[in-house]
Amino acid sequence: MNIIDLHCDALLKLWEGKGKLRFADAPELECNKTRLQQGQVKVQSFAIFIEPDIPSDQKFQVALEQIDYFYKEVLGKNPDMIHIKEWSDFDQLKLGQIGAMLTLEGVDAIGNDLAKLRILYQLGVRSVGLTWNNANLAADGAGEPRGGGLTLLGKEIVQLNNENRVLTDVSHLCERAFWDVMDIARYPIASHSNAKAFCNHRRNLTDEQATAMFEKGGLIHVVYCPPFVKEEGKATISDLVKHIDHFCSLGGVKQIGFGSDFDGISSFITNLEDSSKSQNLINDLLKHFSEDEVRGFAYQNFLEHRPGIGR
């Protein structure tokens, strides 16, 4: 069954590798092309993520360097990797091709310059998360004790996302900022978050948040990071399925997807250690849900709710 995976950090690893890693088959990459093919991942989103310790005046340059690796190493050396630049491009993928979409994890790189954000749109960014875990000029992240909402700049960014039919990603926001986004975002999404009811982690969503997402037509893509799946002990695929089942109980059966966070996590769910193992999750889900429901989780829900199609 084909899969759309809405989050990975392969670009960060490629950038850190300074050109020494081949996207096609580097074993250091949990979602290299070979593993994506083995796991039947049909579309992979590639996050641009800037480490917090990068000086602020260098962050936009680092973002451009990661995008350069996307164009040069991911697309340029692999003709079967197809750049998703428009929402209709999902429908044009042929057999044997894998779609690749750029996303932005935190707007630290743009400072307070919206022209830089527009440049990132032009380069292909189709989903924007306002923060990582820290605070920036747009909002407070999940790790900021202050827990502030969106700034005026943050609200401008969400409005710009709306105007350009770009997703606004809530996955790393603190709760107050989440609710501010929900007030104004036309295209909210949680690219890699789980249910706080099953794992009380600051990065997970409360039932109230999840219900609000579903009511607004947003999607929640579950993440494979063990600390977000289970509070103690080894996380299993069955533990992840509990999060999906819980979101379904809140009315989200048509609005659930996957956001692995491969290449951005340091521990792994048993039998889900890289993209090549993705069908293990599908097979487990088929024990608990109908084939149509699992197809929805895997890819169809996203296709039906992407901007300009379902909303």
C-alpha positions as CSV (number, residue, x, y, z in Angstrom):
1,M,0.0,0.0,0.0
2,N,1.4,3.4,-1.0
3,I,2.3,5.8,1.8
4,I,2.6,9.6,2.2
5,D,5.1,10.5,4.9
6,L,4.8,14.1,5.9
7,H,8.0,14.6,7.9
8,C,11.6,13.5,7.8
9,D,15.0,15.3,8.6
10,A,17.1,13.8,5.8
11,L,18.1,17.3,4.6
12,L,19.6,18.1,7.9
13,K,21.7,14.9,7.7
14,L,22.7,15.6,4.1
15,W,23.8,19.1,5.1
16,E,25.7,17.9,8.2
17,G,27.4,15.3,5.9
18,K,28.8,18.1,3.7
19,G,28.2,16.2,0.5
20,K,29.5,12.8,1.7
21,L,26.1,11.1,1.9
22,R,24.3,9.7,-1.1
23,F,20.6,10.1,-0.8
24,A,20.1,7.1,-3.1
25,D,21.5,4.5,-0.6
26,A,23.5,6.0,2.3
27,P,23.0,3.7,5.2
28,E,23.1,6.7,7.6
29,L,19.8,7.9,6.1
30,E,16.7,6.1,7.5
31,C,14.7,7.4,4.5
32,N,17.1,7.1,1.7
33,K,15.6,6.4,-1.7
34,T,16.3,2.6,-1.6
35,R,14.5,2.4,1.8
36,L,11.6,4.5,0.5
37,Q,11.2,2.2,-2.4
38,Q,11.3,-0.9,-0.2
39,G,8.6,0.6,2.1
40,Q,6.4,1.7,-0.7
41,V,6.6,5.4,0.4
42,K,5.1,7.2,-2.6
43,V,5.6,10.7,-1.3
44,Q,8.2,11.9,1.3
45,S,8.2,15.4,2.8
46,F,11.6,16.8,3.5
47,A,11.9,19.3,6.4
48,I,14.2,22.3,6.4
49,F,15.4,22.4,10.0
50,I,17.9,24.9,11.4
51,E,19.7,23.9,14.6
52,P,19.0,26.5,17.4
53,D,22.7,27.1,18.0
54,I,23.3,28.4,14.4
55,P,23.8,32.2,14.7
56,S,20.7,34.1,13.6
57,D,22.4,35.9,10.8
58,Q,23.4,32.6,9.2
59,K,20.1,30.7,9.5
60,F,18.7,31.7,6.1
61,Q,21.9,30.7,4.4
62,V,21.7,27.3,6.1
63,A,18.1,26.9,4.9
64,L,19.2,27.7,1.3
65,E,22.1,25.2,1.7
66,Q,19.6,22.4,2.7
67,I,17.4,23.3,-0.2
68,D,20.4,23.1,-2.4
69,Y,21.0,19.5,-1.2
70,F,17.3,18.8,-1.9
71,Y,17.7,20.0,-5.5
72,K,21.2,18.6,-6.1
73,E,21.3,15.3,-4.2
74,V,17.7,14.2,-3.8
75,L,16.3,15.4,-7.1
76,G,19.3,16.0,-9.3
77,K,20.9,12.5,-8.9
78,N,17.6,10.6,-8.8
79,P,15.4,11.1,-11.9
80,D,12.7,9.0,-10.2
81,M,12.4,11.5,-7.4
82,I,9.8,14.0,-8.5
83,H,9.5,17.5,-7.0
84,I,6.0,18.2,-5.6
85,K,5.5,21.9,-6.3
86,E,1.8,22.1,-6.7
87,W,-1.0,20.2,-4.8
88,S,-2.1,18.7,-8.2
89,D,1.4,17.2,-8.6
90,F,0.4,14.3,-6.3
91,D,-2.0,13.1,-9.1
92,Q,0.7,13.1,-11.8
93,L,3.1,10.6,-10.1
94,K,3.8,7.6,-12.3
95,L,4.6,4.0,-11.4
96,G,8.1,3.9,-9.9
97,Q,8.3,7.6,-9.1
98,I,8.5,9.0,-5.6
99,G,7.2,12.5,-4.9
100,A,9.4,14.9,-2.8
101,M,8.0,17.9,-1.0
102,L,9.8,20.7,0.9
103,T,8.5,21.8,4.3
104,L,9.8,24.3,6.9
105,E,10.2,23.3,10.5
106,G,10.3,26.6,12.4
107,V,10.5,30.1,10.8
108,D,13.7,31.1,12.6
109,A,15.5,31.3,9.2
110,I,13.5,34.2,8.0
111,G,13.9,36.4,11.1
112,N,11.2,39.1,10.6
113,D,11.6,39.2,6.8
114,L,8.5,37.9,5.0
115,A,10.2,38.3,1.7
116,K,12.4,35.4,2.7
117,L,9.3,33.3,3.4
118,R,8.0,34.2,-0.1
119,I,11.4,33.0,-1.5
120,L,11.0,29.7,0.3
121,Y,7.5,29.3,-1.2
122,Q,9.0,29.9,-4.7
123,L,11.6,27.2,-4.0
124,G,8.9,24.7,-3.2
125,V,8.0,24.9,0.5
126,R,4.4,23.8,0.9
127,S,4.1,23.4,4.7
128,V,5.3,25.8,7.4
129,G,5.7,25.2,11.1
130,L,6.1,28.4,13.0
131,T,8.5,27.0,15.6
132,W,10.5,24.1,16.7
133,N,10.5,23.6,20.5
134,N,12.0,26.9,21.3
135,A,10.5,30.4,21.0
136,N,11.2,32.7,18.0
137,L,9.8,36.0,16.6
138,A,6.6,34.3,15.5
139,A,5.5,32.2,18.5
140,D,6.5,30.0,21.5
141,G,7.3,26.4,20.9
142,A,6.4,23.4,23.1
143,G,9.6,23.7,25.1
144,E,9.2,27.4,25.9
145,P,8.1,27.7,29.6
146,R,6.4,31.1,28.9
147,G,3.8,29.4,26.7
148,G,3.0,32.6,24.7
149,G,0.8,32.7,21.7
150,L,1.4,34.0,18.2
151,T,3.0,37.4,17.8
152,L,1.8,39.9,15.2
153,L,4.5,38.5,12.9
154,G,3.3,34.9,13.5
155,K,-0.2,35.9,12.5
156,E,1.1,37.5,9.4
157,I,2.9,34.3,8.5
158,V,-0.3,32.2,8.9
159,Q,-2.2,34.7,6.7
160,L,0.5,34.5,4.1
161,N,0.3,30.7,4.3
162,N,-3.5,31.0,3.7
163,E,-3.1,33.3,0.7
164,N,-0.5,30.9,-0.9
165,R,-2.4,27.7,-0.1
166,V,0.4,26.5,2.2
167,L,-0.2,24.3,5.2
168,T,0.4,25.7,8.7
169,D,2.0,23.0,10.8
170,V,1.1,23.0,14.6
171,S,3.2,20.1,15.7
172,H,5.8,22.0,17.7
173,L,3.7,24.9,19.0
174,C,2.9,25.5,22.7
175,E,-0.8,25.1,23.4
176,R,-1.7,28.8,23.4
177,A,0.0,29.3,20.1
178,F,-1.8,26.3,18.7
179,W,-5.2,27.9,19.6
180,D,-4.1,31.2,18.0
181,V,-3.3,29.2,14.8
182,M,-6.6,27.5,14.9
183,D,-8.4,30.9,14.9
184,I,-6.9,32.0,11.6
185,A,-5.4,29.1,9.7
186,R,-7.3,27.8,6.6
187,Y,-5.0,24.8,6.2
188,P,-3.8,23.5,9.7
189,I,-2.0,20.3,10.0
190,A,0.0,18.4,12.6
191,S,2.8,16.8,10.6
192,H,4.2,14.6,13.3
193,S,2.3,14.4,16.6
194,N,0.5,11.8,18.7
195,A,-2.2,11.6,21.4
196,K,-1.4,13.1,24.8
197,A,-4.1,10.8,26.2
198,F,-1.8,7.8,25.6
199,C,1.6,9.5,26.1
200,N,1.8,12.6,28.2
201,H,4.6,14.3,26.2
202,R,4.7,18.1,25.6
203,R,4.8,17.5,21.8
204,N,1.6,15.5,21.8
205,L,-2.0,16.8,21.3
206,T,-4.7,16.9,23.9
207,D,-8.1,15.5,23.0
208,E,-9.4,19.1,22.8
209,Q,-6.7,20.0,20.3
210,A,-7.2,16.9,18.2
211,T,-11.0,17.4,18.1
212,A,-10.5,21.1,17.0
213,M,-8.2,19.9,14.2
214,F,-10.7,17.4,13.0
215,E,-13.6,19.9,13.1
216,K,-11.6,22.4,11.1
217,G,-10.7,19.8,8.4
218,G,-7.1,19.5,9.5
219,L,-5.0,16.4,9.5
220,I,-3.0,14.7,12.3
221,H,0.0,12.6,11.1
222,V,1.2,10.3,13.8
223,V,5.0,10.2,14.5
224,Y,7.2,7.2,15.0
225,C,9.4,8.7,17.8
226,P,9.2,6.3,20.8
227,P,9.1,9.1,23.5
228,F,6.0,10.4,21.8
229,V,4.5,6.9,21.6
230,K,5.0,5.4,25.0
231,E,6.2,7.0,28.3
232,E,8.2,4.0,29.5
233,G,9.7,0.9,27.9
234,K,10.2,-0.2,24.4
235,A,7.6,1.2,22.0
236,T,6.0,-1.2,19.5
237,I,3.8,-0.8,16.4
238,S,0.8,-1.8,18.6
239,D,1.5,1.1,20.9
240,L,1.5,3.5,17.9
241,V,-1.8,1.9,16.6
242,K,-3.4,2.8,20.0
243,H,-2.8,6.5,19.2
244,I,-4.4,6.1,15.8
245,D,-7.4,4.3,17.3
246,H,-7.8,7.0,19.9
247,F,-7.8,9.7,17.2
248,C,-10.4,7.7,15.3
249,S,-12.6,7.7,18.5
250,L,-12.5,11.5,18.4
251,G,-13.9,11.5,14.9
252,G,-10.6,11.6,12.9
253,V,-10.7,8.4,10.9
254,K,-10.7,10.4,7.7
255,Q,-8.0,12.8,8.9
256,I,-5.1,10.7,10.1
257,G,-1.8,10.2,8.3
258,F,1.8,9.4,8.9
259,G,4.8,11.6,9.8
260,S,7.7,9.3,10.6
261,D,10.3,11.9,11.7
262,F,13.0,9.5,10.3
263,D,16.5,11.0,10.4
264,G,15.4,13.3,13.2
265,I,15.0,10.7,15.9
266,S,17.5,8.7,17.9
267,S,15.5,5.7,19.0
268,F,13.0,3.6,17.1
269,I,9.7,1.6,17.3
270,T,10.5,-2.1,17.1
271,N,10.1,-3.3,13.5
272,L,9.8,0.4,12.3
273,E,13.4,1.4,12.3
274,D,13.5,3.0,8.9
275,S,11.4,3.7,5.8
276,S,11.9,0.2,4.4
277,K,9.9,-1.2,7.3
278,S,6.8,1.0,6.6
279,Q,4.7,-1.9,5.4
280,N,5.0,-3.5,8.9
281,L,2.8,-0.6,10.2
282,I,0.3,-1.1,7.3
283,N,0.1,-4.9,8.0
284,D,-0.5,-4.3,11.7
285,L,-3.2,-1.6,11.0
286,L,-5.0,-4.1,8.7
287,K,-5.6,-6.3,11.8
288,H,-7.6,-3.6,13.4
289,F,-9.1,-1.4,10.7
290,S,-10.8,-2.0,7.3
291,E,-8.7,-1.8,4.2
292,D,-10.4,1.5,3.2
293,E,-9.6,3.0,6.5
294,V,-5.9,1.9,6.4
295,R,-5.6,3.2,2.8
296,G,-6.9,6.5,4.2
297,F,-4.2,6.6,6.9
298,A,-1.6,5.7,4.4
299,Y,-2.3,8.3,1.7
300,Q,-5.9,8.9,0.8
301,N,-6.9,11.1,3.7
302,F,-4.1,13.5,2.8
303,L,-5.0,13.6,-0.8
304,E,-8.6,14.4,0.0
305,H,-7.8,17.2,2.5
306,R,-4.9,18.9,0.7
307,P,-5.4,22.6,-0.1
308,G,-7.4,23.3,-3.2
309,I,-8.8,19.8,-3.3
310,G,-10.7,18.9,-0.2
311,R,-10.7,22.4,1.3
